[in-house]
Amino acid sequence: MTDQPDQEPNEIVAVARAAKERSEAAARSVAERAKSWPLGAIGVGVGIGSAAVAAAVIFASRSKGGK
C-alpha cells in the first residue's frame, strides 16, 4: 500500500474513517445529553401541573348559586 504507516491507503478510506468518527462522536454527544435530563421528575411535574389546572377549571366552572 504505502511506505508510511500513518498515511491512509487512499482518500476514500480516509473520508470513510472521518465520517465514522464524526457519527460516533455525535452518538456519544446525544447519549450524554439524554443522561443530563431528569425525565422522570419532569414527567411527574407535568402530571401534577395538569391535575392542578384541571382542578382549577372544575372549581371555577361550578355554579355559585344554590344556597
N, C-alpha and C positions, 0 to 999 in steps of 0.2 A: 504494500500500500504506500506508506510514506516512510521516509527515513527518520522523521522527527516524531517521537511518541506523543507529544502534546498537541499535535496538529490533527484536525478532523480529516477523515479519508476523503470526503467531498462535501460540497456545500449543502447538499440535500440532507445528509445525515446531521450536519451541524444545525440546520434550521429545525429539523425534527426534534433534536435533543433540546434546543432552546424552547420550542413550543411545549414540550413535555414538562420542562422545568417551570415554565410560566403557569401551566394548568395546575400543577401540583401546588405551587405557591398560592394560587387563587383558592384552591380547595382548602388548604390549611387556614387561610385567612377567614373564609366563610365559617369553618368549624370553630375557630377562636371567637368570632363574633357571636355565634349561636350560644356558646357557653357563657358569655358575659351577660345575657339577658335572663332574668329570673322569671321564666314564663309561667310557672305555677303560681307565683304571687300575683302576677299581672292578671291571670285568669280569675283568681279569687276576688281580686279587687273589682274587676269588671262585673262579676256576678253580683257582688254586694251593691255596687253602684246601680245596676239595673233594677235590683229589687227595691232600692230606696226610691228611685224615680217612679217605679210602678206604684209603690205605696203612696207617694205624694200625689200622683194623678188620681188614684182612687179616693183618697181623702178629700181632695179639692173638688171632685165631681159629686160628692154626696150632697143631697139637698139639705139645707139647714132648717127647713120648716118641719113641722110635725110634732111640736110640743103642745 
